[in-house]
Structures are given as structure tokens and as C-alpha cells.
Amino acid sequence: MFHQGFSVLQECRTENPRVGGSSPPLGIRYGKALIDWRPTIKSVTGFFWTGTLFAGLDIAIFPVIYLQICGAFTVNRKSFLLGIGVLFSLGCQSAPDPDLKQANAAMAAMATDRTLAQSCYSAVYPDGEASDFVNYLFSDLGAAEWPIAFDEMEEEQFEAIGQPFLPSNVTVSLSQRKQPNSKEIVLVADDESRSILVSGYLEASNDIVFEDQWSLGTAQASEATHQLCQSNLEMGISPLSPVE
């Protein structure tokens, strides 16, 4: 198979100056290590896939754009390098900021059925929408339920039960960015999908560097939770956010 492919490429090398000299086709460029040249297969999208066998191991399959010259397919080097650059950029995307990621996980846990069953939100809004939930989070009653650790001992307690807690250096805001000089996640309700949209920002930047979306659970408050919430309401602790 190698000899057949080589002969086609060699013929093309002699008839067309683009296939030769310092710019040989892929199979010739790595000819010293090449054991098997496989025929190139054209796809309907205009892309071509080729496999090369080096030292008996199939180590690479390249999606590159080819030009058909003299019946052989040669590499369009600019397209090839562009494709490689895109692949590298996708593989080198920075990981989400750990503080933003932890803050998002802490707030997302509040929307789960496990937490809602013990939350006054379910008692006050038994048929509530995502917008009701987000507004409740920023009320006096809702803020009291935030997973905040005030010292290392409380951090250890959260970790022991597998509950993410809010990092002290991340602000959580309703609807829009309000603390541009700090790390911040912004919560926006989407009633249509019954979910909460999250945007994360680093300090001194208005560029969104983190995004997530989590669904609102449907659990109902337990009887004990109803009694506790009623007591808090009687004490004047409001379930409404200041913007309502």
C-alpha cells in the first residue's frame, strides 16, 4: 500500500511545483518514519481524514483541509496550522476560578430537594417559581439559610457533611453585578425553565469568566420546618427581598 501511495505522490511531485521541494505532502515529509500510507478519504463537508502508521502504531488522525492535485491530496498548510491552533486553544482553556466554582456549588445546593425540604422557602412559597426562590435568598429569612462558615470549625463541619460553603472572598448578588472590586456571582431567575442562571466575575473586571445553570427542586417543607418558619415570621423576619 505504501508503494502505491508513494508512486501517486511522486508522480504529482514531478508535475506540480506545489508538491515538492521544501513543501512535500504529509506522507513524504515524514517519509523516513512512514510505514504505511493510507488513501485519503474525502467527506461531504470538504474535509479529509488521513491516518498514518508510525512504527506499527496508529498514533494520529488529522482533520485537515486538502487540495486535490494530480489525483493526490496534499496538505493546505495554512488550514492545517489553523486547525492545530484551534485544537490547542480548546485544550488550554483555563479552569474555572476555584472560589467562584465553590460559591456556585454552595448556592446550587440550596435549590436541591434535600435542602428545600428544610427551608422556609418551601413553607412560604409552596408553589413558588424560580424568581420567588431567588428573591427569597436575598430576604432576611432566606439569607439566614446561606451556607456561611464563620470560622475553621464551621468549615470542617460543612466539609464533614459534604456541604459546600461560601468562600469569604466571593459576593453573591441578585440580577446584576454590584461589587465590581470583588469576586462575585450573579443569580438570575428563569421562570420558563424553572432554573437559575449564574454568571461569575473576577475582581476589577466586568468580563464573565464563569457560567452555570441549575434547576430548582420541588420538595415540600416538612412539618417541623413549617413550625419553625411560622415562629420566625411571627418574630417579624421577612421572607421578602429588599427589592420587592
Secondary structure, DSSP 8 states (H G I E B T S, - for coil): -HHHHHHHHHHHHHH-TTSBTTB--HHHHTTTTEEEE---EE-TTS-EEEEEEETTEEEEEEEE-EEEETTEEEE-HHHHHHHHHHHHHHHT-----HHHHHHHHHHHHTTSHHHHTTSHHHHH-TT--HHHHHHHHTSHHHHTTS-B--SHHHHHHHHHTT---B-TTEEEEESS---TTSEEEEEEEETTTTEEEEEEE-TT--SEEEEEEEE-------HHHHHHHHHHHHTT--SS-TT-
